[in-house]
Amino acid sequence: MMATIRPSSDLRNNYNEISEFCHRYNEPVYLTKNGTGDLVVLSNAEYERLCGRNELHRLLDEGLASMKKGGGLPIDEAFAELEKIFADEGI
């Protein structure tokens, strides 16, 4: 899908239409001010998904950096810890 770009005045004049678009397609709407990019509008659900993805990437990068410094556990110990966590939580 191509980027949806609209003037900032559309946010005031067509809020419901923009909101419906963001929720239906899980896509952002880019708003311009005086012909220049100014804001990006997302549904709350899509924003939360994006934040979760960024947090996952941050944690993965942190883990990889730790591994490169010699941190971490052997795979059998890591799985044993995970099994204990899941067992304690009844999963």
Backbone hydrogen bonds in HBPLUS format (Angstrom, degrees):
<---DONOR---> <-ACCEPTOR-->    atom                        ^
c    i                          cat <-CA-CA->   ^        H-A-AA   ^      H-
h    n   atom  resd res      DA  || num        DHA   H-A  angle D-A-AA Bond
n    s   type  num  typ     dist DA aas  dist angle  dist       angle   num
A0030-TYR N   A0004-THR O   2.77 MM  26  6.03 165.3  1.79 172.7 170.3     1
A0006-ARG N   A0030-TYR O   2.79 MM  24  6.22 161.5  1.82 167.1 173.6     2
A0032-THR N   A0006-ARG O   2.88 MM  26  6.22 147.3  1.98 145.2 154.5     3
A0010-ASP N   A0007-PRO O   2.92 MM   3  5.68 153.5  1.99 121.5 128.6     4
A0008-SER N   A0032-THR O   2.74 MM  24  5.36 142.4  1.87 164.7 157.2     5
A0011-LEU N   A0008-SER O   3.01 MM   3  5.54 147.2  2.12 112.7 121.4     6
A0013-ASN N   A0009-SER O   2.98 MM   4  6.21 169.4  1.99 153.7 157.2     7
A0014-ASN N   A0010-ASP O   2.64 MM   4  5.05 149.6  1.73 135.8 142.2     8
A0018-ILE N   A0014-ASN O   3.05 MM   4  6.35 161.9  2.09 160.5 165.9     9
A0019-SER N   A0015-TYR O   2.83 MM   4  6.04 166.4  1.85 161.5 165.8    10
A0020-GLU N   A0016-ASN O   2.90 MM   4  6.01 163.1  1.93 146.2 151.0    11
A0021-PHE N   A0017-GLU O   3.01 MM   4  6.18 159.0  2.06 144.5 150.2    12
A0022-CYS N   A0018-ILE O   2.99 MM   4  6.24 167.5  2.01 155.1 157.6    13
A0023-HIS N   A0019-SER O   3.03 MM   4  6.26 160.7  2.07 154.3 159.2    14
A0024-ARG N   A0020-GLU O   2.85 MM   4  5.90 162.6  1.88 152.8 158.3    15
A0025-TYR N   A0021-PHE O   2.98 MM   4  5.96 173.4  1.98 157.4 159.2    16
A0026-ASN N   A0022-CYS O   2.99 MM   4  5.22 125.2  2.30 128.6 138.4    17
A0029-VAL N   A0041-VAL O   2.93 MM  12  5.14 151.1  2.01 142.1 151.5    18
A0041-VAL N   A0029-VAL O   2.84 MM  12  5.14 166.1  1.86 149.0 153.5    19
A0031-LEU N   A0039-LEU O   2.79 MM   8  5.08 173.9  1.79 148.1 150.2    20
A0038-ASP N   A0031-LEU O   2.87 MM   7  5.80 155.7  1.93 163.0 158.6    21
A0039-LEU N   A0031-LEU O   3.18 MM   8  5.08 161.3  2.22 132.6 138.3    22
A0033-LYS N   A0036-THR O   2.79 MM   3  5.33 159.2  1.83 151.9 153.6    23
A0036-THR N   A0033-LYS O   3.15 MM   3  5.33 163.3  2.18 108.9 114.1    24
A0047-TYR N   A0043-SER O   2.96 MM   4  6.20 156.3  2.02 150.9 158.0    25
A0048-GLU N   A0044-ASN O   2.91 MM   4  6.16 160.8  1.95 153.8 158.2    26
A0049-ARG N   A0045-ALA O   3.00 MM   4  6.22 154.0  2.07 144.1 151.3    27
A0050-LEU N   A0046-GLU O   2.94 MM   4  6.12 158.5  1.98 146.9 152.6    28
A0051-CYS N   A0047-TYR O   2.90 MM   4  6.18 156.9  1.95 150.3 156.7    29
A0052-GLY N   A0048-GLU O   2.90 MM   4  6.09 155.7  1.96 145.2 152.1    30
A0053-ARG N   A0049-ARG O   2.94 MM   4  6.20 153.4  2.01 147.2 154.4    31
A0054-ASN N   A0050-LEU O   2.98 MM   4  6.25 158.5  2.03 147.5 153.1    32
A0055-GLU N   A0051-CYS O   2.92 MM   4  6.17 154.8  1.98 148.5 155.5    33
A0056-LEU N   A0052-GLY O   2.93 MM   4  6.17 157.7  1.98 148.0 153.9    34
A0057-HIS N   A0053-ARG O   2.98 MM   4  6.27 160.6  2.02 151.4 156.1    35
A0058-ARG N   A0054-ASN O   2.94 MM   4  6.17 154.5  2.00 145.4 152.8    36
A0059-LEU N   A0055-GLU O   2.93 MM   4  6.19 161.3  1.96 153.0 157.3    37
A0060-LEU N   A0056-LEU O   2.89 MM   4  6.12 157.9  1.94 151.0 157.6    38
A0061-ASP N   A0057-HIS O   2.89 MM   4  6.05 162.1  1.92 150.0 154.8    39
A0062-GLU N   A0058-ARG O   2.92 MM   4  6.13 153.1  1.99 145.1 153.1    40
A0063-GLY N   A0059-LEU O   2.89 MM   4  6.13 156.7  1.95 147.2 153.3    41
A0064-LEU N   A0060-LEU O   2.89 MM   4  6.14 160.1  1.93 152.4 157.7    42
A0065-ALA N   A0061-ASP O   2.94 MM   4  6.11 157.7  1.99 146.6 152.7    43
A0066-SER N   A0062-GLU O   2.99 MM   4  6.21 153.2  2.06 143.9 151.5    44
A0067-MET N   A0063-GLY O   2.89 MM   4  6.16 155.9  1.95 148.1 154.8    45
A0068-LYS N   A0064-LEU O   2.97 MM   4  6.20 155.9  2.03 148.3 154.3    46
A0069-LYS N   A0065-ALA O   3.21 MM   4  6.47 132.1  2.45 136.6 148.3    47
A0069-LYS N   A0066-SER O   3.10 MM   3  5.16 133.8  2.33  96.3 109.1    48
A0071-GLY N   A0066-SER O   2.77 MM   5  5.00 150.6  1.85 154.0 144.3    49
A0070-GLY N   A0067-MET O   2.93 MM   3  5.07 158.8  1.97 109.7 113.9    50
A0077-GLU N   A0074-PRO O   3.02 MM   3  5.46 123.3  2.35 110.6 124.4    51
A0078-ALA N   A0074-PRO O   3.00 MM   4  6.28 157.6  2.05 155.8 163.1    52
A0079-PHE N   A0075-ILE O   2.97 MM   4  6.20 164.9  1.99 154.7 157.4    53
A0080-ALA N   A0076-ASP O   3.06 MM   4  6.13 150.4  2.15 136.4 145.0    54
A0081-GLU N   A0077-GLU O   2.95 MM   4  6.19 154.5  2.02 147.0 153.1    55
A0082-LEU N   A0078-ALA O   3.00 MM   4  6.32 158.4  2.05 148.0 154.0    56
A0083-GLU N   A0079-PHE O   2.86 MM   4  6.06 161.6  1.90 150.9 155.7    57
A0084-LYS N   A0080-ALA O   3.02 MM   4  6.23 152.1  2.10 143.0 150.4    58
A0085-ILE N   A0081-GLU O   2.94 MM   4  6.23 159.8  1.98 151.2 156.5    59
A0086-PHE N   A0082-LEU O   2.90 MM   4  6.16 168.6  1.91 157.0 159.6    60
A0087-ALA N   A0083-GLU O   2.89 MM   4  5.97 153.5  1.96 143.1 150.9    61
A0088-ASP N   A0084-LYS O   2.85 MM   4  6.02 159.8  1.89 151.2 156.5    62
A0089-GLU N   A0085-ILE O   3.05 MM   4  6.27 142.9  2.20 144.0 153.9    63
A0091-ILE N   A0086-PHE O   2.79 MM   5  4.95 161.0  1.82 155.3 153.2    64
A0090-GLY N   A0087-ALA O   3.13 MM   3  4.97 154.4  2.20  97.7 105.5    65
